[in-house]
Amino acid sequence: MALVRAANGHAAYLAIVAEGVPDPQIIALLLDCVPGIDRDDWQPEPSSVAGMNPGPGEVIWSTLFPSEVANAILDLDD
């Protein structure tokens, strides 16, 4: 599951949530495929990025979006 949160004047972030026992190579490939995001920008949750707490059996990685990516997402809502 992917979760995107963005609001005018606030940071935007993307969280990737996996349940069960995800294959680390698949997760690495997925995170590496997000355009505009460097692999070193991803943080495991809980962290200060998104402040999400994984539930039982969940693994969550999150990252802040560059402003140009966040603005493109916000423009989709207009």
N, C-alpha and C positions, 0 to 999 in steps of 0.2 A: 504494500500500500504506500502511496505517496501522498503527503500532506503539504500544501502550500498555504502560507499565511502572508498576506501583504496588506498594508493600509497606508493611505497618504500620510506622509510625515513620520512614518515608523519603519523600522527595519523589516525586511521581508526574509523569510526563510523557507527552506525545503527540508522536509523530514522524510526519510525512507524507513518504513517499519516492516520488519520481517518477523514471522512467527515460527515457532518450532526450532529446529536446529538448521539454520541456513548454511549453505555451502559458502565458506569464506571467499572462494574464488569467484563465485557468481555475484556476491555482494560487491567485491572489489571491481568487477567488470561493470556492474550497474552504476556504481558511484562514479567510475571513470568516464562513463558515457554522457554525463550531464554537461551540456555545453556551457562554457563560461565559468565553470567551477573547477579549481585545481584540486587534485586529490588530497593535498595537505590542508585544505579548507574544511574537510568533513570532521565532525566531532561526534564521539559516542555520547548518547544520552544516558543519564541526566548530565547536563552541562549548562553553562550560562548562555549558550546560544538560543535554545528554544525552551529550556526549562521543563522538558517533558520527562515523565517518569515511566519507564517501560513496565508493562504489566507482566505477569507470569508468562514465561516462554517468549517474550518479545525482545528483539534487538532493534534499537533505533539509532540511526545516524542522521545528523542534521548539519546544515550549513546556511550561512547568510548569502543572499543573492546580491550580485553586483547591482547597482542602482539602475543600469540600463535594462537588465533582465526583469527587475521588479517593476519598473515603469511599463514595460511591455505587457506584463501580466495585468497590471491595473488598467491599462488601456482596453483590455479584452472585456472588462466589466461595463464599459461605457456603452 
